[in-house]
Structures are given as structure tokens and as C-alpha cells.
Amino acid sequence: MKNLLLKLRILKDTRGQDLIEYALMAGFVAVAAGAIMPGVSVSISQIFSKVASVLSSANG
């Protein structure tokens, strides 16, 4: 009986559901933005490359 009650509690527990939904939505928006605006993704990549090169030159 206790085992059945524990299983029912686990099935009714929805505490992490919102976080998963928001993560899926953010991933979908990121993929859609990359597909619709490929120029933006290229410029973002260039910005990150410049930042990485500045950081590596400052480190050395």
C-alpha cells in the first residue's frame, strides 16, 4: 500500500514542469532565430571570436 501511495505522489508532483517548459521554449526560439536570421548568427559568432581573441591576448 505504501508503495502505491509513493508512486501516486511521484506522478502528481509537477514542481519541475515549469522549468522544463521554459527551457524547451528558449531552445525553440534560439533554433528558430538561427534558421530565420542566418546573418545574425554569423555576426554573433564573429563577436564571440573577437572577444575570445582579446581575452587570450590579455591572458598571455
Protein Blocks (a to p, Z undefined) as FASTA:
>chain_A
ZZmmmmmmmmmpcklmmmmmmmmmmmmmmmmmmmmmmmlmmmmmmmmmmmmmmmmmmmZZ
